[in-house]
Structure formats: C-alpha cells, structure tokens
Amino acid sequence: MLSKQDADMLIQSFLRRYRSNYFISNLKGIVLDTNKDLRATSPFLHAVCCLHGMVSEEEYSVSPLHREVYEEVRRKLGQVLLATPLPLEELLAISAMCLFASAPSVGPEYIDSWVLSGHCAQQAMLTINFAKISANIKSGDASLEDQKDVRLWGSICLNHLQWAAATGRPSFLPPHYTAYCLLTLDIGQATIDDAMNVAEIMLYSSIVAPSERLLSLSTEGDCPEIEAWSQKWKHLFNMPQSICLKLGYHIAYLILAKRALNISRANHSHASRHMSTEEDFTNSKDKPSGSTNADRDTERTAHPGHRPTMFEVMVVDSAILVLQTLSRMSDNQTRCLPVFYSVCITYSILVVSHYRHSSSEISDESLLGLLTRLKALSADAKMSSAMKFAIDKAMTKIATRSHKPICQQCRCYHTQYPCGNTDVIPQDLDSLRDTSHPQKLEIAGVEHDKDRYDAGREGAPSDKPTDFQPGNRHAGLWEDLPWDVRNCFEDFFSVGGIDHSKLEQMVPCV
C-alpha cells in the first residue's frame, strides 16, 4: 500500500509527534534499528507505526488510504491475537494500538482498549523472563535488553491499569507481576521518566484494588492513600515532564468521587424508591415511553431547584482540576497525551456542563473562560474531534443557562477581549470561586440531608450489558449514562472516534 519512502516518512511523523512519551522512547530503538528491516522483521509493528503516522499528517488522515491501512492493521491484529507467545515487536505494536487513537473515521469501531491491553499484559507475562532479569539485576549484570523489557512491561501495566480504573472493570494483572515494574528503578540507568511511570502504576494499582480494599473519600474530599502516595512521590511533581503525573492525581480523585457518588445513590435508593415511583406515575402521561432511569437522573441533577450532594460537589471540583491542569500544558505536551487522558478530559468537560448546581461557588463565567482556553489549546494541538465536540456543546449549554454571550465568529466566550484572545484564564480552583454568590455550600453534614440526594435507580436502563453487572467490581466513570450513550463513548475510548450526530441525539446532558 505504501512505498518505502512514504512509510519511512509516516513512521518518523509518528515518532516525532509522541517523542516525549515514555512508551515512544522505548519503541524508537527498535523501529530505528539500522541493522533490521522493520517491514520484514515485524510487518505488524511496521503497519501500526505507519497507521499512527497518518493521524498526524492531514494529507493522509482524510484519505481513503487511511481506511485501507487501518483495516489491514485490524486484520493483522486478529492474527497476532491468536499467536502465543508474542515477540517483543508484536507486544510493542499492540501497546501502541491501546495507547494512541488511530481510527480514520467517526463510525463505530471494534477495538476495546481494556481487553486489548489486558491481552497484551498476559502475553508479556509469557514473553518476558522476569526471574532472569531479577537475577541479572541482583548480580549487577543487567543488560540493555533487560532494561527494554522491564520498561515495556511498565508501559503495558500502566495502560491496562488506567483503562481498568476508568471503566470500573477488573485488572488482569496479579499483584506480584505488577511489582516487577519496580525493577525499572533498580537498573543503574533508571531515569526520571522511569520513576514517573512507576509512580503512576502505583497510583492506578490502588484504585483498581479488590472490592474489599477499595479506596474511599472522607467528608472533606480527601483520600489518605492517595495523599500518602503524593507525599511519597512529591519530588517528581516539580519536574517539567510531570504533567501526566499531575493529571493522574486529579483523575484518580475524579474516579473516586464518581464511585462515591454511585455508592451514595445506591445506598439511598431504597428510601427514595417509593417517592420516585409516585413521581414517575404522576408524570407518566407527559413522559415518552422510552424514558429511562438515567434520563430521570439527568433531569433531577440539571433542574434549577436541585440541591447538590457532597459527592456531586467532589465530582465537579475534581473535573475542573483536571481541565485546569490541561489548560496549563503546552501544545507539544498535549500532542503526546495517550488517548486515555483524552477520554478523562472529555468526560470532565461533560461533567462540568451537566451538574449545574453541584458546585455553587464556581461561576459559569469562569467555566466559560476555562473552556475557551481549552478550545484554543485543542485546536493548536490537533486533539481529538470528540474533545472539541464536547467543548463546543459544554460552552453552548453553560452560556445558555447563564445568559452569557458566545462569539458567533469563533464560538468562544469573550467580552471586552478581541476575538481569539484566550489569555485570561483562572489559574487555580480558588480563583473560580464566585464570591458574590449569596449562599455558600456547606459540605459538612450534607450526607445527612436526604433532600440532597437523587432518587435511586432501580437497575440498569435496559437489558444490554453494563459495567456494573455481576463480574465487575465497581462502576466506571460513565455508569450513569444510558447504555447507548456509553456504547457511543466506548467507541471513542477504544479508537479515538465518536459519532457526533448520534451523541448529540442521545446525550441529554450535552
């Protein structure tokens, strides 16, 4: 399909775009090995690198050739999944498919990053000789190949743990195999990037722990385990390359807050079931027959009279901190973000636009300013179309509910500033507080006020599979969306593409 010259150009484009990514630093040595012809030694890895290079090149990203290469990669991927054990090159290729978006369209695709990263981890356990590497490290004879193997293992573990944490699905990684990631720090040539990768692995490992050891939040919104983790690794937070570590810290709190909100609603469902049933019966004549419990939850939380729960406040505040962290990133940093972070950022945007009164001290004007900055950043960094779509819908909704003007020329929020000026951006959560608001939200004691809780849901909105059916320990971030909406999102979660028209029709909160 591609000439050698075009293929080499696309591979270089892929490596250049993600050059500061930890995974790419390990991939580069194999891909650029002048002693090997990558197309001959690993056609699958060669095709994957070319495919990801097409995403960065406008000439290819909108061409029919992109679809042809994508389908060829999917065909090769199916063959690779049937083989065992897999060589290092195939493990690298599968990891790349989990880490970065590569789909050529917004249509439905069928790659699940949680499943794929889990399979990759299981294959890596068969391929990498951890006992030999451990012995070499203890004897001081660790080789460059040993270092490459443990770094690849660290990348695979982190990616799988991230998807497990976000989806609420179990991890395939046995704890003693996760501990092998620490071998990276025992090799003499360990770098700051190695330490940051290990730190993130420890963070997400705690989030996906077995149900009897699930982390929880205090009434102040803190988690002792995460705070202990941040203290242990605080020396890394001031490093220039620590942006993913900071994002991970706030994403962890977003996941825990969403989990706490789900549990809170479940615990209060029995008490509110009778009230919810009467309300549904009274309004049944005015409701469409296809109305789901998730739709009713959306209506209640978006209603002007809705009083926020403590956990709704925590969810929104965590989402805002995720967005603020992104707003401080450079274009180069955002270009290198794996698709997992794009997913969590997009979800945070939807949260901010959905929970109208969940954090009553934060002004809509400040939120519009933050979203305007993110819109400019997403355009400059060529971030996913799903994120851009979410930003536009969130800005429109927030502007409508707060009667704030949106520029018809650039679809951004600004008043006295020239069109396109997005320099005035809040720098921290405190600057987002609306001090003119007449009534402060008192978090203490909120959990004892039953009026502040939504009516509980009696079950899944349909007979289709959900993330919280038996076999899954806890629900994922998007658990409270209708199944069709979550399915639409999972298309994006896996491959970076989302059906905009379908999302706009189905999601009541955007």
Secondary structure by P-SEA (a helix, b strand, c coil): cccaaaaaaaaaaaaaaacccaaaaaaaaaaaccccccccccaaaaaaaaaaaaaacccccccaaaaaaaaaaaaaaaaaaacccccaaaaaaaaaaaccccccccccccccaaaaaaaaaaaaaaccaaaaaaaaaaaccccaaaaaaaaaaaaaaaaaaaaaaaaccccccccccccccccccccccccaaaaaaaaaaaaaaaaaccccbbbbbccccccaaaaaaaaacccccccccaaaaaaaaaaaaaaaaaaaaaaaaaaacccaaaaaaaaaaaacccccccccaaaaaaaaaacccccccaaaaaaaaaaaaaaaaaaaccaaaaaaccaaaaaaaaaaaaaaaccccccccccaaaaaaaaaaaaaaaaaacccaaaaaaaaaaaaaaaaaaccccccccccccccccccccccccccccccccccccccccccccccccccccccccccccccccccccccccccccccccaaaaaaaaaaaccccccaaaaaaccccc
